[in-house]
């Protein structure tokens, strides 16, 4: 890897992410944070981790290993290295909605999906090998639908047609901020993670509110 490739592919993306990291560190406190094995009950947590994290990793690994022909643009070590970070993100829970996993892995998945899209999938000739590859790819796509199916099932059980339930939107000006809205609907502990720390670097140097306004002459 030459210097220019190192700077453009690694250093610059890391520097761009630093302000986001400073922003996340500006919270006054996250009520839920810790490794998965520190929470209970363990069974639903483990099932969710297997379906939403490990299954995605296995599917992408198999697609890259057996479904991709030309890997010149993205070396194997780069693809597998990024793929290894996904289960690592999933081990630590951060926030009520598991923001560390959901938002932290999003850039990784975007890079991995782009690598697959830019690679050459051998589907040119009508051979037994191509048919096998097509069946394999379709199977992988169906496996990716396992997690979304749970949302479809929940929507089927709770809907206006079967149970008379309807969605009632709130007016956009009902709450002054996100904190008040979440506090009203989910309680103080969950809303507390949206409170900022006025002593943080983000508030003092990046938000503009922590810097004293210039005195007019």
C-alpha positions in Angstrom: 0.0 0.0 0.0 1.6 3.3 -1.1 1.4 6.6 0.8 -1.3 8.2 -1.3 -3.5 5.1 -1.0 -3.0 5.0 2.7 -3.9 8.7 3.1 -7.0 8.6 0.9 -8.4 5.2 2.0 -7.6 5.2 5.7 -6.3 8.5 7.2 -8.8 10.9 5.7 -11.9 8.8 6.6 -10.6 8.5 10.2 -10.1 12.2 10.5 -13.6 12.9 9.1 -15.0 10.6 11.8 -13.2 12.4 14.7 -15.8 15.2 15.0 -18.6 12.6 15.2 -16.7 10.8 18.0 -16.3 14.1 19.9 -20.1 14.6 19.5 -20.9 11.2 20.9 -18.6 11.8 23.9 -20.5 15.0 24.7 -23.4 13.2 26.3 -24.1 13.8 30.0 -24.4 10.0 30.4 -25.8 6.9 28.7 -28.1 4.9 31.0 -27.5 1.7 29.1 -23.9 0.8 28.2 -21.9 -2.4 28.6 -21.1 -5.8 27.1 -23.9 -8.0 26.0 -23.3 -10.6 28.7 -23.9 -8.0 31.5 -27.6 -7.7 30.5 -30.5 -10.1 31.1 -32.4 -12.0 30.1 -29.7 -13.5 27.9 -31.7 -15.7 25.5 -33.4 -12.9 23.5 -30.2 -10.9 23.4 -28.2 -13.9 22.0 -30.9 -14.7 19.5 -31.0 -11.1 18.3 -27.2 -11.1 18.0 -27.1 -14.3 16.0 -29.9 -13.2 13.6 -29.0 -9.5 13.2 -25.2 -9.6 13.4 -23.6 -13.1 12.8 -26.0 -14.1 10.1 -25.1 -10.9 8.1 -21.4 -11.6 8.5 -21.7 -15.2 7.4 -23.8 -14.2 4.3 -21.4 -11.5 3.2 -18.4 -13.9 3.8 -20.0 -16.6 1.7 -21.0 -14.2 -1.1 -17.4 -12.8 -1.2 -15.7 -16.2 -1.1 -17.9 -18.2 -3.5 -19.9 -15.7 -5.5 -17.2 -13.1 -6.5 -14.8 -13.7 -9.4 -12.7 -10.5 -9.8 -11.4 -9.1 -6.5 -8.6 -6.9 -7.8 -10.2 -3.6 -6.7 -10.8 -4.8 -3.1 -8.2 -7.2 -1.6 -9.4 -10.1 0.5 -7.6 -8.9 3.6 -9.4 -5.5 3.3 -12.9 -7.0 2.9 -12.4 -9.6 5.6 -10.9 -7.0 7.9 -13.9 -4.8 7.7 -16.2 -7.8 8.1 -14.5 -8.8 11.3 -15.3 -5.4 12.8 -19.1 -6.0 12.6 -19.4 -8.7 15.3 -17.0 -6.6 17.5 -19.4 -3.7 17.3 -22.2 -6.0 18.2 -20.6 -7.2 21.5 -20.9 -3.8 23.2 -24.3 -2.3 23.8 -24.5 1.5 23.8 -27.8 3.3 24.3 -31.4 2.0 24.5 -31.6 1.5 20.8 -28.1 -0.1 20.6 -26.8 2.9 18.7 -23.2 1.6 18.8 -24.2 -1.4 16.7 -26.8 0.2 14.4 -25.0 3.4 13.6 -21.4 2.2 14.1 -21.7 -0.7 11.6 -23.6 1.3 9.0 -20.4 2.8 7.3 -18.8 -0.7 7.4 -21.8 -2.3 5.6 -21.9 0.5 3.0 -18.2 -0.2 2.1 -18.8 -3.9 2.1 -21.9 -3.7 -0.2 -20.1 -1.3 -2.6 -17.2 -3.7 -2.7 -19.6 -6.5 -3.7 -21.4 -4.3 -6.3 -18.1 -3.3 -7.9 -16.8 -6.8 -8.1 -17.4 -9.1 -11.0 -20.0 -11.9 -10.4 -19.6 -14.7 -13.0 -23.1 -14.9 -14.6 -22.1 -14.7 -18.2 -22.3 -18.3 -19.5 -25.3 -20.6 -19.0 -23.5 -23.4 -17.2 -24.2 -25.6 -14.2 -21.7 -23.5 -12.2 -23.6 -20.3 -13.0 -26.9 -21.9 -12.1 -25.4 -23.0 -8.8 -24.1 -19.4 -8.2 -27.6 -18.0 -8.9 -29.2 -20.4 -6.5 -26.6 -19.5 -3.9 -27.1 -15.8 -4.3 -30.9 -16.1 -4.1 -30.6 -18.2 -0.9 -28.4 -15.5 0.7 -30.9 -12.8 -0.2 -33.7 -14.8 1.4 -31.6 -15.3 4.5 -31.1 -11.5 4.7 -34.9 -11.2 5.0 -35.1 -13.1 8.3 -34.8 -10.0 10.4 -37.2 -7.8 8.4 -39.8 -10.6 8.5 -40.2 -10.0 12.2 -41.3 -6.4 11.5 -43.7 -7.6 8.9 -45.2 -10.1 11.3 -45.6 -7.4 14.0 -47.3 -5.2 11.4 -49.6 -8.0 10.5 -50.7 -8.5 14.1 -51.2 -4.8 14.9 -53.0 -3.0 12.1 -56.2 -1.1 11.6 -57.8 -3.8 9.4 -57.7 -6.6 11.9 -57.7 -4.8 15.3 -58.9 -1.3 14.6 -55.6 0.2 15.6 -54.5 3.2 13.7 -51.4 5.5 13.8 -51.9 8.8 15.4 -49.2 11.3 14.3 -48.2 14.1 16.7 -48.1 17.7 15.5 -44.6 18.8 14.7 -44.7 21.6 17.3 -46.1 19.6 20.2 -42.6 19.1 21.8 -39.8 21.7 21.9 -37.1 19.0 21.5 -36.4 15.3 21.3 -35.7 15.1 25.0 -39.2 16.2 26.0 -40.8 13.9 23.4 -38.9 10.8 24.5 -39.4 11.6 28.2 -43.2 11.8 27.7 -43.4 8.5 25.8 -40.6 6.4 27.2 -39.6 7.9 30.5 -36.8 9.8 32.1 -34.0 7.1 31.9 -34.2 6.8 28.1 -34.6 10.5 27.5 -31.5 11.2 29.7 -29.2 9.9 27.0 -30.1 13.0 24.9 -28.9 15.4 27.4 -25.6 17.1 26.7 -22.7 18.0 28.9 -21.8 21.7 28.9 -18.2 20.9 30.0 -17.7 18.7 26.9 -15.3 19.6 24.1 -18.3 19.6 21.6 -20.2 22.2 23.6 -17.2 24.4 24.2 -15.5 24.4 20.8 -17.9 22.9 18.1 -21.4 23.8 19.0 -20.9 27.6 18.9 -23.0 28.0 22.1 -20.1 27.4 24.4 -18.0 30.2 22.9 -18.7 33.6 24.2 -20.2 36.0 21.7 -17.9 39.0 20.7 -18.6 42.2 22.5 -20.0 44.9 20.2 -18.3 48.2 20.2 
